[in-house]
Amino acid sequence: MKVTDLLIICSCLVLGSLGKPQFPEQEKDPKFWNTWAQKTLKNALTLQNLNTNKAKNLILFLGDGMGVPTVTAARILKGQLNGQSGEETQLEMDKFPFVSLAKTYNTNAQVPDSAGTATAYLCGVKANEGTVGVSAAAVRSQCNTTQGNEVTSILKWAKDAGKSVGIVTTTRVNHATPSAAYAHSVDRDWYSDNEMPPEAVQAGCKDIARQLFENIPNIDVIMGGGRKYMFPKNTSDIEYPGVAKHSGTRKDERNLVQEWTDRMKDKKGRYVWNKKQLLSLNPNDVDHLLGLFEPGDLPYDLERNTETDPSLTEMVEVAIKILRRNPSGFYLLVEGGRIDHGHHEGKAKQALHEAVEMDRAIGRADLMTSIHDTLTIVTADHSHVFNFGGYTGRGNTIFGLAPMLSDIDQKPFTSILYGNGPGYKIVKGARENVSTIDYRKFVNPAQSAVPLSMETHGGEDVAVFAKGPLAHLLHGVHEQNYIPHVMAYAGCIGQNREHCRSRSGTASRSATTGLYPVLSSIATLLTVTRLLC
């Protein structure tokens, strides 16, 4: 017998000697599974009664980099944080009745970036990588290809229709995802004029921070990071005075925060930069809110100062309290943006805790809205080369080792693995023995197959979870740019308004009298047929 075979058998014997199986006793009984399946079946049958109401409110939760393996791993982590084995746990998004897949490629890229994808799921058209709010006719970094190629977003469509609109993110508010909601830029990295080439500034192209306040000047709620891009160059940050990397960056010497404050002083506008200020607000006395909580991106939730930095859930709660006061409803974009950053750094622990926090925010939004008049969608812009495996046992810590050794180099390996990234390490000419380090700490990148300083995106489809009015229109496999068209159709905004008018041409539509007469008739027919049969 080979030594490798002996090692593997021994590891299995050790696992087998740990006592009873690591799963609930009730799962041994077939009745448990049959009862669960029957309950699920009955719930599925009710979905034939389609929700064809008009969507007063529209919410898009975007987990940046939250591919399907990340969703599964986050589900297990959520359960384990609650003392369960994890696999049987439900994420809030798991409860959504409709699930589809979105193809994420950019017009010029098989494996996409967050800018081109944001243009797709916010503006309804696919675009080139690295560009936001412009069509594929625009070329990255070429300022002169901007004019005439601008495309508008669902946030603007909602604002033009009289709804309140908001952006909440854990990244900079002028990062790739949120910027596609309001900006038209041929380069996602033009955060302020400091990051732009002089010739682009001279040609009249605007930096993204400036566009945040000028393109759609009355965005009702803006929360995230990115403070330094709003202040004149070398202006000390209010939270980190004297720390050069956090100082203002603007060469044009404009103070965009002060300009916004002056413009909003008679419009119940409030600017806040820490958690205490945010949570002390009375949402009933605030019509416009600008919250910039860090010079750059917000900290990872695992590293967040809970006294000074708000969580994504806390930001979402305040945002909805302000936005829902509009009788015409609202559109809210929420980004769990640092899921992506954790993966790029190979730090799976940070990435998965970010995903769990976004799931908490989804749960909070659910408690504050109604499925009858609010269309909520949860999706990702792209995936990552992240996965987990290795025949781990039920309840194995998601950050643990696989229960076997490699039969090639006789070393252990982590269950979580990246296809590439900073977790590739050679020690004395051989693969690192991860059992000699505390691999559970979030400071250590998970193992990767190919050495890269930053892990890359993945190119596979991402899941789209939907609930609320017209959620069933998200079915099967779609192009990513289909998403805002569904949301606009459900909310009767943008180019999708004709179906919302009665024969007399006046907007009517109640929840029961046929906001969408054809769909309602089909739903009724299906219900009657099922009862008769």
Buried (B, 14 or more C-beta within 10 A) or exposed (E): EEEBEEBBEEBEEEBEEEEEEEBEEEEEEEEEEEEEEEEEEEEEEEEEEBBBBBBBBBBBBBBBBBBBBBBBBBBBBBBBEEEBBBBBBEBBBBEBBBBBBBBBBBBBBEBBBBBBBBBBBBBBBBBBBBBBBBBBEBBBBBBEBBEEBBBBBBBBBBBEBEBBBBBBBBBBBBBBBBBBBBBBBBBBBBBBBBBBEEEBBEBEBBBBBBBBBEBBEBBBBBBBBBBBBBBBBEBBBBBBEEEEEBBBBBBEEBBBBEBBBEBBEEEEBBBBBBBEBBEEBEBEEBBBBBBBBBBBBBBBBBEBEEEBBBBBBBBBBBBBBBBBBBEEBBBBBBBBBBBBBBBBBBBBBBBBBBBBBBBBBBBBBBEBBEBEBBBBBBBBBBBBBBBBEBEBBEBBEBBBBBBBBBEEEEBBBBBBBBBBBBBBBEEEEEBBEBEEEEBEEBEBBBBBEEEBEEBBBBBBBBBBBBBBBBBBBBEEEBBBBBBBBBBBBBBBBBEBBEEBEEEEEEEEBEEEEBBBBEBBEBBEEEBEEEEEE
